[in-house]
Structures are given as structure tokens and as C-alpha cells.
Amino acid sequence: MSNQTLEQLLHARISEFTASERPKEIIDQHVEKMFASVIEDAFRSYGDMGKAVKEAIQAAMPGNVSSMVELTRYNSLIANAMKEKWEQSGVASDMVRRAHEAIDEAVSELEVPEFVSLRKLLASFVEEHAEQAMENQWDAPRIEIEESDSLDGHYHIYFDKDPSEPSYSTRSVYRLDNMLAVRARGIDKHDDHDTGEVYAAQIDGSIMGKKMGVWRNDWQKQMVALYYGGAKLVIDCDADDFCYPHNY
């Protein structure tokens, strides 16, 4: 072996190496890296595959949840219709499970009434935030009831637990956490009060209908009955009728 020339030694080692499993292992490693890189690029959000997957998922999602839910005013039919739509969508099972839980939470123990009193809804809202209001020394929630100047028989009702204003300006009603948009035109009065259908709503800064929420307390469930259940809102109070209990 010691008398071998460098050429002979290299030739022998190359022969041994090529006859072994190592070349295959090295080739396999690089082929694997190459395919991993190509597939990773293909599945990036900006790649063709990523775009195709995104479009497929969007196509599978329920198209118009709010319109579908408004077809009925009974909670069991609301839940069943939405669950069936999600199951047909082909979305991953975990997402379906979470959607079911949100739907069940929203309509559980909810008897959808024909009418919801705005006074009762806001009184429940005040009660829900009474303790926090006392801690923060809030006298009353911020409530604005506006009748539209441009659309006859339309109301917007804005309310927020915190009446505080920023030091530099007055807070716009559009920045309040909760809202009800009401169409009262052509709808009979109830106990001599204007009555309307809620066509848009917002709870705690989130627009209802765009995503499912978890609504547990009384005033939120009344909002669900109005928006999803088709109950009519009776506008039977004024904005200054409410204050927190510690301020009576």
C-alpha cells in the first residue's frame, strides 16, 4: 500500500467509494433538499400553489352567513342551518368544531322574542358594567340615539360603557364600541313606540355577521336576537334615561 502512487491511491479510493452506498445517500440528501425547496416555494402565500389553495378555501367557506341566518327566527333552526353549511363547506374538521361551539354558545338558552325593548337592553348593559363603572367613577354610559336626516324612518343607536372623552377632542359616535342600525319605516308601532328591524350591529368593536362571537351575557343575547333572530327593536327610551347604580 505504501508503494502505491497517489494516482493509484485515488483510483482505489474512488472505486471503493463508488461501489459503496454513500454516493446514493449523498444524492438522496440533495434531491430531498431540492424537492423541499421547490415545494416550499410553491406553497408560499405568493406562489401559484399558495394562491390556488387560498382560493379553494375561500370558495369552500359559507358565502353569506348573515343572510342565511336571517331566514329564521328560531334558535334551533339557526344552529342547524349554520352547522350544516359549515359541514358542507369542506373546511378542516377542527375549524368546523370551533364554529359549532361558537354557534351553540350564541344561541344556547336563547328564546327569540318577537320584540326586544331598547330600554331593557340598555338596562342590562348598564347592569353588566356597573362594577367596572364604580371602579372607574363613570357616572353613566355614553349613549347616542340618532334618527337619520337623510333616510326617513332609520335610526342609529351607539353606546359605550366608558363615557370618557380624549383630552384633545370629542369622541365620534363611530368610535363607540356598540351599535344598532334600525329600519323603522313601514313597521307598525308597538305600545306607541317606534319599532324597527336591525340590519347592522356591532358588539364590543366587532361587526356582527363578519365573524362568530361568544356572547354570554343578557344584553349581548338580546343583540343576537335582534340581528340573527329577526326580533324587532322597540325604541322606548331616551339616551339620558340611564346612569350607573352608584350614581343614583
SULQUI-V686774 format. One record per helix or strand. SS is the DSSP state (helix for helix, strand for strand). FROM is the first residue (numbers start at 1). TO is the last residue. If there is no record, write none. Layout:
# SULQUI-V686774
ss: {SS SS}
from: {FROM FROM}
to: {TO TO}
This chain:
# SULQUI-V686774
ss: {helix helix helix helix helix helix strand helix helix strand strand helix strand strand strand strand strand strand helix strand helix helix}
from: {6 22 48 65 75 93 115 118 130 142 154 173 178 190 193 195 206 211 218 232 239 245}
to: {19 43 60 69 88 107 117 128 136 147 160 175 183 190 193 203 208 211 227 234 241 247}
